Amino acid sequence: MHARQPKAIHSALTVLEEVARCGAGITARQISDNLGLPRATAYRLLNVLVQDEYLVRTPDLSGFALGRKVVELANLVTPPTARPPEAVRAILDRLRGGIRGGIHLVRYEHDGLRVIDPDPDFPPSDRAVILARLDASAMGRLLVNERSRGAASAVLGQIHASGYASQVDEITAGYGCIAIPIRDRAGQLVAGLCLCAPRERIEHPDDLVAVLRRGAEELAPLLA
């Protein structure tokens, strides 16, 4: 597509809007039918948008979802999230002072996540990947698990068995993350308390999970 092809550009933007409206997993056939586009045109536009990273294919390759560049654009125009209350920051400061590694607080809103208090000394390594690929990070996997009640997979099975999410090597080689869920009184997932550290500490967390769980319990009434 080139600037002198306004109709093609308009069609591509319409396809992008349709994926955003329908949500992750919409298929090329559904896009074609919903927009009244010829099937070949829909496939061609989808391939261009995937190639340019405005869309990504879902893990089973059957559908499409918004990609990294859309997430980056959204972050550029979205006002920065206000810092959490002082009582929340005090708990996070205490945890950061006692645990070596990056302690991050994540909020789940509108079917997505936002890092509302990143560790200033150990910031998240790649926010674009974390936001665009929920299944790649421990903090994203908590949300995937919440959406997929009853679904069977090795990742979700680990979360159900342990009560927390973890990952290693997905974002940065040699490093990983643990994410503890924070729920409101109704049991809804509202936030996540996350630790990012070298791989060996995530694979053998010892008493770290217990410390993080106590912190999550303290944070819950302040974030509900």
N, C-alpha and C positions, 0 to 999 in steps of 0.2 A: 504494500500500500504506500502511496505517495501523497503529498499535499495536494496534488492536482487530481486526486481521486476522492472528492468529498463524500460521494455516496458510499464508497467502501469504508471510509473512516467512520461515517455515521452508523453503518451497519455493525462495524466492530464494537463501537461504543454501546449500541443497543444490545448486542450479545453479552457484553460485560455487565450491563445493567440487569439483564435477565438472570444471569448466574447469581448476582448479588441478591436479587429479589427472591429467587427460588431456593437458594442455599446450596451448600456443598452436595455433590452427588447427582446434580441434574445432568441428563445425558444429551448427546448431540441431537438425537431424534426429538427429544422433548423441546429443545431450543428451537429446532427447525419448525416444529408444529406450532409452538407458542407464538413465534414471531412471523410465521408465514413465509419463511425463507426456504428456497430450494435446498435440498439436503446437501448437495455438493458445495453450495455457498457457505452453509453453516459449518461444514467440516473444514473448509479452507480458512474461514475466519478464526475458528477455534485453534487450528494449528498455528496460525500466526500469533495469537494471543498467548498460547502456551510457550512458543519459542521465545517471545519477548518477556516472559515471566509475569504477565498480567493474570494469567490463569495457570493452574496446575491440574494434573490428572489425579483423581482419587486413587488410593493405594490399590484398589482392585481394577483400575484402568477403565472402569465402566462409565465414569462421569467426570465432572469438572468442579473445581472450587477456585475461589479467589487466590491469587498468587502473591509473591513477595512484593512486587512493585506496587500493588494496590494497598497493601498494608503500610508500606513506606509513605505513600502519598497521604493516607489517612492520618498517620502520625504527624505529618508536617502541618496539617490544617487543624488538628484537634488540639484544643488548649491543654496545657500541662495539668495533670491531675493534682489537686491540692494535697499537700502532705498529710499523713494521718495525724490524729490528735496526739498531744504530748504524752498521754498515758501509754499509747501504743508505741511511740518512739522510745519511751523509757524501757519497755520490755525488750524491744529489738536491740537497743544499745547494750542491755545486760547480756543478752544471748550472744551478741557479736563479741563482747569482751571475754566470754568464756569458751567460745568455740572457734577454732582456727578454720577459716573458710568464709565463703560469701553467704550471708544470711539475707534473703530477699522476702518481701511480703507481696503477695499477689492477690488481686481482687478479680472475682469473676462476675462479669456483667454483660448482658445482651449477647449471650452465647459466645463470649470471647473472654480474654484475660488481659489484665493490665498490671505491670509491675509498678505498684504504687509507692514502694519504698525500697529501692535497690541498695545493696550494701555499697557505701561510698568507697571502701577500700578494695572491694572485689566485685566490680560491676558485672552484670550478665555479659557473657562473651559475644552473643549474636542475637540481639533482640528480634531482628527481622525473621530469622529462622524460628525462634520460639513462638512468635505471633502467627506466622504463616503455616507452620507445621506442628499442630498441637500434639501429634503422636510422637514427636521427636524429643520432647522435654518431659521431665517428671511433672512439672507444674501444669503442662498441657494435658498430660495423661490423666490427671485427676478429673479434668473436665470431660475428657473422652469417656472415662469410666462412668461419670454421672449421666451422660447422655445414652450410654449403652447398657443399661441395666438388663441383666439376663443374657447378654451376648457372651460368647465363649472365645477367648484368645489367651495366649500365654501371658501377655502384658496385663490384661484385665484380671486374669486369675491370680497373678502376683499381688495386685492391689487388693482384691477381695480377701486373700489369705493373710496379708500383713497389715492391712489398714492404711498403707501409705504407698505412694508411687516412687519409683526410682528409675534411673537410666545411667548408662555409662557409654562414653565414646560417641554418642549420637551428635552432640553439638561440637565438642572439642576433644580431640584425641587425648586419652590419658586422664580425663576428668569426667565427673558425673554429678548427679543431683538426687536429693531426696526431697519429696514434697509431702507435707502433712496436711490433711484437710482440716479446714475450720468451718464449722457449721452453725447455723442459727438455731433457735429453739425448736423450730419446726423440722430440723434435720436437713435443711437445704444447704448445699455447698455455697459459701459466700466468699471464701478466701483460702489461701494456701500459704503455709510457712515453709520456706525452701532453704536447703543447705546445698551449696555447690562446693565441691572439694575434689582433691585427687582421687583417682579411681579406687585405690585400695581402701580408702576411708569409707567410700560409698558401698563397696562390696562387703566390707566388714565394719558396719557402723557401731558395733558394741553398744555403749550406753547413749550414743548420740540421739537415737530415735526417742528414747525415754525423755531426754532433755527437751527435744523439740516438741514432743507431745504435751509436756507440761506448759511450755510456752504457748502452744496453740490453745490450750484450755484457758490460759489467762487472757489471750487476745479475743477469744470468741465473743464474750459479752460486750466488748468495745467495738466490734466490727459488725455485729448483727443489725 
